[in-house]
């Protein structure tokens, strides 16, 4: 055998009580779990794990590492947290499927999330081609969602209008092709252009394609603010109507209008589950959000794509209309809530000359307009609009999984990018007791693996893949803070993917054990076949 982990406390992901055992690993899988009292297991290598918890690797259900996995081989931001699988293609916008014009526009539109992609050889155009690139070797495993906004850009462009019959047929084909090439589902960003221009009927047609292929729909829905409950209800109704499994992205209740209202959301979820809807959600354990400054603009200002948006911002009369929509009306980009500029903190810019703005708060529309123009829409922000009571209530729900929503780009990113998973374990489990350790590990491992349809991940079980993390439950904590957002966590000495150490003794190895995790086939009697590319 390759490796024995000796004397660990097993928290296996199923939610049951912890226990002591030795775990043997061979050829990338767990081959034996032996409790105390029997003959000792032996292998070519041994890790002495007394005092450490052994759990399945953590699944980041909402990641924005689409380019970072290609440009940053170490990827310590996630590997050091114990993340062994990320789900990419989020919020309806990513880089496959694309053609040349759409790719060029996306590189501008997503610069605030991922940089402009300089240094990346965009040698793919399809979902399968992107996944093949990942298979060349990445730090952690990755699954992919077909991005509905990108698909709409391919078929319709950035226009705010209904799709024609032919355009809808093309969108159906693009979604089906992406799923057949290995995507696990479909994502939307319904406050981002051009995905937000899709009607409920259009989304329903695409979700029927997803359901037929056994995938799930992951919407960033139409409002997290003034219309949050209505937006959640819309997505739940869509799932019930189409038979499509639903996973609500970074599900929270933000802004002052929603303080303390998480129980109303959870009541909606409970009713949907009781009625037979297959629904899960993810959240991050922090109160501020993180997005691009341009995302707050009213949708009409973003119609036509990034260059059209910049032209509107340059025109004084149009810029005044934008200001009024933001400050007086509450733009749809700001979730129907009138703008409070004091809640906006600049976290990253793409133009080096603007680096001094990072960490500052915006003091009004003139400053925001100048920054949008000077940074060509590439500015990222922290949006201080969350509510701690809502965060805690949602993470306790039976449908909950963990997702960092981690934007890695920018000089001062949100600490969730480097800290989400140890912050759950250290702050919300050990310090606050919001979840037990067994409950929290289940939320971060087995539950997301089940949503992804991966029968051999997410549990410490014989025959399962050896994607594992060893952590000290007494010291595990996020190192990342708002002042030092790229600090690595503490208390997570070892992380294994496919039985190989990607973190050992708290240090990143040179191992690139990650590959794409692909779903294939159609749903038949509730069963979906899953395949993976492995080295």
ABEGO torsion letter per residue (X at the ends): XABBBBGBBBBAGAGBBBBBBBBBBBGGBBABBBBBGBBBBBBABBBBABGBBBBBBBBBABBBAAAAAAABAAGAAAAAAGBABBBBGBGGBBAOBBBAAAAAAAAAAAAAAAEAGBGBBBABABAAAAAAAAAAEBABBBBBBBBAAAAAAAAAEABBBBBBAAAAAAAAAAAAAAAAAGBAEBBBBAABOAAAABBAAAAAAAAAAAAAAGBBBBBBBABABAAAAAAAAAAAAAAAAAGBBBBBBGBBBBEAAABGAAAAAAAAAAAAAAAGBBBBBBBBBBABBBBBAAAABBAAAABGEAAAAAAAAABAAAAAAAAAAAAAAGBAAAGGBBBBAAABBBABBABAAAAAABGBBBAEAAAAAAAAAAAGGABBBBBBABBAAAAAAAAABAABBBBAGBBABEABBBAAAAAAAAAAAAAAAAAAGABBAAAAAAAABAAAAAAAGBAABGBBBBGBBBBBBBBBAAABBBABBAABAABBBBGBABBBBGGBBABBGGBBBABBABBBBBBBEBBBGGBBBBBBBBX
